[in-house]
Amino acid sequence: MLDDVLERAVIVDSREIPSNIVTMNSQATLVDETNSEVMTGRWSIRPTRISRKDA
């Protein structure tokens, strides 16, 4: 399964990624729209969940 995904992957230069896309090793700010809580940090993006690396 992972092999299939990696075979379809397209490697691009980081300068080609739009600034509104979160990638590996990105720093992002998340805003909870229900209470306006703001969270900024580095996040580990996984297929099944998003987990914060630095609290």
N, CA, C and O of each residue as an XYZ file, in Angstrom:
220
protein
N       0.817     -1.181      0.000
C       0.000      0.000      0.000
C       0.871      1.258      0.000
O       0.674      2.132     -0.844
N       1.817      1.370      0.915
C       2.700      2.532      0.945
C       3.521      2.612     -0.334
O       3.738      3.697     -0.872
N       3.974      1.467     -0.818
C       4.741      1.450     -2.069
C       3.937      2.053     -3.220
O       4.482      2.782     -4.049
N       2.641      1.747     -3.268
C       1.779      2.288     -4.320
C       1.675      3.808     -4.224
O       1.722      4.511     -5.233
N       1.534      4.294     -3.016
C       1.434      5.742     -2.805
C       2.743      6.415     -3.202
O       2.731      7.442     -3.882
N       3.857      5.850     -2.788
C       5.156      6.447     -3.104
C       5.436      6.430     -4.601
O       6.082      7.340     -5.120
N       4.961      5.412     -5.295
C       5.137      5.359     -6.746
C       4.394      6.478     -7.456
O       4.822      6.934     -8.516
N       3.277      6.925     -6.875
C       2.490      8.002     -7.483
C       2.963      9.389     -7.044
O       2.520     10.398     -7.593
N       3.849      9.441     -6.072
C       4.299     10.730     -5.535
C       5.070     11.516     -6.589
O       5.773     10.949     -7.426
N       4.919     12.826     -6.526
C       5.642     13.727     -7.410
C       6.520     14.606     -6.532
O       6.014     15.320     -5.667
N       7.813     14.561     -6.743
C       8.746     15.367     -5.957
C       8.875     16.726     -6.626
O       9.163     16.824     -7.819
N       8.655     17.775     -5.836
C       8.759     19.137     -6.360
C       9.666     19.953     -5.456
O       9.837     19.631     -4.280
N      10.234     20.990     -5.996
C      11.055     21.908     -5.225
C      10.158     22.649     -4.232
O       9.035     23.021     -4.573
N      10.638     22.863     -3.023
C       9.824     23.513     -1.993
C       9.361     24.901     -2.416
O       8.342     25.381     -1.921
N      10.077     25.548     -3.308
C       9.676     26.880     -3.774
C       8.433     26.819     -4.670
O       7.815     27.848     -4.945
N       8.072     25.630     -5.119
C       6.885     25.470     -5.964
C       5.606     25.249     -5.154
O       4.511     25.255     -5.715
N       5.738     25.054     -3.843
C       4.584     24.790     -2.990
C       3.954     26.130     -2.595
O       4.659     27.006     -2.093
N       2.652     26.312     -2.806
C       1.995     27.563     -2.402
C       2.142     27.811     -0.899
O       2.225     26.866     -0.114
N       2.174     29.061     -0.511
C       2.401     29.416      0.897
C       1.250     29.018      1.810
O       1.427     28.993      3.028
N       0.078     28.708      1.267
C      -1.053     28.310      2.107
C      -1.170     26.793      2.274
O      -2.194     26.294      2.739
N      -0.118     26.063      1.893
C      -0.087     24.612      2.042
C       0.864     24.243      3.174
O       2.009     24.692      3.196
N       0.395     23.430      4.111
C       1.234     22.964      5.214
C       1.922     21.688      4.760
O       1.270     20.734      4.336
N       3.255     21.680      4.855
C       4.043     20.524      4.463
C       4.857     20.046      5.656
O       4.767     20.614      6.744
N       5.648     19.005      5.450
C       6.516     18.523      6.526
C       7.422     19.658      6.978
O       7.904     20.442      6.160
N       7.650     19.742      8.275
C       8.518     20.742      8.894
C       8.016     22.173      8.733
O       8.800     23.118      8.817
N       6.719     22.339      8.504
C       6.120     23.669      8.433
C       5.754     24.152      9.826
O       5.563     23.353     10.742
N       5.659     25.460      9.976
C       5.063     26.037     11.173
C       3.744     26.634     10.734
O       3.678     27.339      9.727
N       2.690     26.355     11.489
C       1.365     26.810     11.096
C       0.637     27.389     12.295
O       0.944     27.067     13.443
N      -0.323     28.239     12.015
C      -1.215     28.776     13.033
C      -2.611     28.249     12.748
O      -3.130     28.399     11.642
N      -3.210     27.632     13.753
C      -4.564     27.102     13.637
C      -5.493     27.959     14.474
O      -5.139     28.364     15.582
N      -6.674     28.239     13.956
C      -7.662     29.021     14.684
C      -8.923     28.172     14.840
O      -9.500     27.703     13.859
N      -9.336     27.985     16.096
C     -10.582     27.283     16.379
C     -11.716     28.267     16.126
O     -11.864     29.240     16.866
N     -12.508     28.033     15.105
C     -13.549     28.979     14.728
C     -14.705     29.020     15.719
O     -15.526     29.936     15.664
N     -14.788     28.044     16.625
C     -15.880     28.055     17.601
C     -15.595     28.976     18.778
O     -16.523     29.506     19.389
N     -14.296     29.175     19.108
C     -13.973     30.013     20.274
C     -12.811     30.982     20.014
O     -12.357     31.657     20.938
N     -12.328     31.057     18.777
C     -11.237     31.948     18.353
C      -9.903     31.652     19.024
O      -9.005     32.494     18.997
N      -9.754     30.476     19.627
C      -8.468     30.104     20.226
C      -7.437     29.946     19.098
O      -7.711     29.326     18.071
N      -6.249     30.520     19.315
C      -5.183     30.480     18.317
C      -4.071     29.574     18.830
O      -3.629     29.706     19.972
N      -3.626     28.662     17.989
C      -2.534     27.745     18.333
C      -1.483     27.832     17.235
O      -1.785     27.613     16.062
N      -0.248     28.152     17.616
C       0.839     28.227     16.646
C       1.903     27.225     17.035
O       2.220     27.088     18.216
N       2.456     26.526     16.069
C       3.527     25.590     16.374
C       3.843     24.703     15.190
O       3.282     24.852     14.104
N       4.741     23.791     15.423
C       5.073     22.789     14.415
C       4.182     21.585     14.677
O       3.981     21.181     15.822
N       3.659     21.026     13.611
C       2.710     19.927     13.727
C       3.224     18.732     12.948
O       3.808     18.880     11.875
N       3.003     17.556     13.490
C       3.356     16.324     12.798
C       2.112     15.853     12.058
O       1.104     15.518     12.680
N       2.183     15.829     10.743
C       1.019     15.469      9.940
C       1.108     13.996      9.591
O       2.085     13.540      8.997
N       0.076     13.261      9.968
C       0.015     11.827      9.726
C      -1.279     11.523      8.987
O      -2.222     12.311      9.047
N      -1.338     10.400      8.296
C      -2.543     10.093      7.518
C      -3.831     10.057      8.334
O      -4.898     10.372      7.807
N      -3.752      9.678      9.614
C      -4.977      9.513     10.400
C      -5.218     10.610     11.418
O      -6.311     10.691     11.978
N      -4.215     11.469     11.677
C      -4.423     12.515     12.679
C      -3.339     13.583     12.558
O      -2.325     13.392     11.887
N      -3.581     14.705     13.222
C      -2.585     15.770     13.301
C      -2.215     15.895     14.766
O      -3.096     16.050     15.612
N      -0.922     15.829     15.083
C      -0.497     15.938     16.474
C       0.551     17.029     16.602
O       1.417     17.172     15.739
N       0.474     17.792     17.670
C       1.377     18.904     17.894
C       2.692     18.397     18.466
O       2.689     17.579     19.386
N       3.825     18.874     17.931
C       5.138     18.434     18.379
C       5.685     19.294     19.517
O       6.418     18.787     20.367
N       5.347     20.573     19.551
C       5.879     21.459     20.608
C       4.745     22.204     21.273
O       4.168     23.129     20.702
N       4.438     21.796     22.467
C       3.307     22.410     23.195
C       3.785     23.631     23.949
O       2.992     24.289     24.622
